[in-house]
Amino acid sequence: LAAPAFLAVLGLIAGFTSSVVDHIVSPYARTLPSYGQEPYHLALWHGFNLPLGLTVVVVTGGVALFVAHRVVNRLKFEHPPLGNADRIYDNVLKFMDTLSIRLTGTTQRGSLPLTQGTILLTLVLLPIIVLLVGQKPGLEYTLWNTPLQLVIGVIMIYGCGVIFAIHGAPDLALTQFLVETLTLVVFVLVLRKLPAEVDDRGSAGSRGPRAALAVAVGATVSVLGAFAMNARSAAPVSLQFPEAAYELGDGKNIVNVILVDIRAWDTLGEICVLLVAATGVASLVFRNRRFGSAPRVSDAPASSSDTNDAAETTWLLGGDLIDPRHRSLILEVTTRLIFPTIMVLSIYFFFSGHNAPGGGFAGGLTAGLALVLRYLAGGRYELGEAVPIDAGKILGLGLIFAAGTAVASMFLGAPALSSATLEVTLPILGDIKLVTALFFDLGVYLIVVGLVLDVLRSLGARLDAQVEMQSQGRVSAR
């Protein structure tokens, strides 16, 4: 009974702090629609009302049943007329367990192509059935306005970013270019672990159905996108974003103000998902020890660190530990020269994002690509020299900044994730306007940098160490 008693006492104590909690949460509650009702406030006593009456009835009834429990026991039915609730509940659970086992055994037989095919086939069939049965808006679909869009659309990787730039969305174009570049690097890192050759002799007969399913999925997504764009019946809320971004968010970059102010709750949830994804990927790779920074040059074996002459020029500390067959001096020199410039550009994107293309996400991606360059040029030891900090600490610090911004505004009597503008005059810099959403953007910046560092540490440095150990094992076996 310790746990229920503790919760009961805690509930009683919390009742006396209702006025303090009301002062914190009421500003946010006022932002929600009231539907003509009086504003609700937390208080220890709300007067005589219906909830109090129901509470009195429940407590009185419980006390009466306890006092007259002997009489109540004699009135119990031997066979309840409505059935035994426990048995009904157990039978329902048993039925659901049996159904789930049979469904899983039918659709998931341990074959990845079969499971993926089932998912994609469901993606094709369900929306098409809904479109055929439900109401369909008038479809107006323009494939392209100019032939240039068709040519750019064929270039799948960076074509979308070019289209954004042509249509006057440089911030989206910048983000698209950075994301596509980083995604390409991650794909290459993952492909290193896959076997060089795959035995597909047993799947020769399924190539036709696979191709048909791929075409069907692409066509379904295109059709759904067309119907979704034509299903709008009212003016989009985005028409109000330019004025809201400038008047309420004190920013000229609508995209960044949306991310860190207007829809900051969505951004907070998305960066939490990124953090969980990074943790999951690294946990699958490391298995036993999840956290830790990348190895540094001082952690390398003595035989590896003495490969080059000390008199030679060292452009990157980790470059001396790379196998000469895989080393590129041009890449090392280029990395040494442009790495500081890329980091300065990253910081510029971070600070200018509220009024110009950039922001914490773009700045973090730029810094992440700089770390990718250091890793590709100098190997896993160079990655440790570039950032000798645990990626988990960077991710946690970023989440603290992002979530702390939400909590801090509530303690100041404003709704969660509210932003304020601070204007100061400095001797040399002049008038400076600082929006508090910058601290939330700093959290986004740190989480993106920590995510890239974690991916490089797990899919890059860790796999490098495994490959090196396997090659050494083969050499010793000979």
Secondary structure, DSSP 8 states (H G I E B T S, - for coil): -HHHHHHHHHHHHHHHTHHHHHHHHHHHHTTS--TT-------S---S-HHHHHHHHHHHHHHHHHHTHHHHHHT--SS-TT--HHHHHHHHHHHHHHHHHHHHHHH-SS-HHHHHHHHHHHHHHHHHHHHHHS--------S-SSHHHHHHHHSTTTHHHHHHHHTT-HHHHHHHHHHHHHHHHHHHHHHTTS-S----GGGGGGHHHHHHHHHHHHHHHHHHHHHHHH---S--GGGGHHHHHHHTS--S-HHHHIIIIITHHHHHHHHHHHHHHHHHHHHHHHTT--------GGGS-HHHHTSS-TTS--SSGGGGGS-GGG--HHHHHHHHHHHHHHHHHHHHHHHHTTTSS--HHHHHHHHHHHHHHHHHHHHHHHHHHH--S-HHHHHHHHHHHHHHHHHHHHHTTS-TT---EEEEEETTTEEEEEETHHHHHHHHHHHHHHHHHHHIIIIIIIHHHHHHHHHHHHHHH-
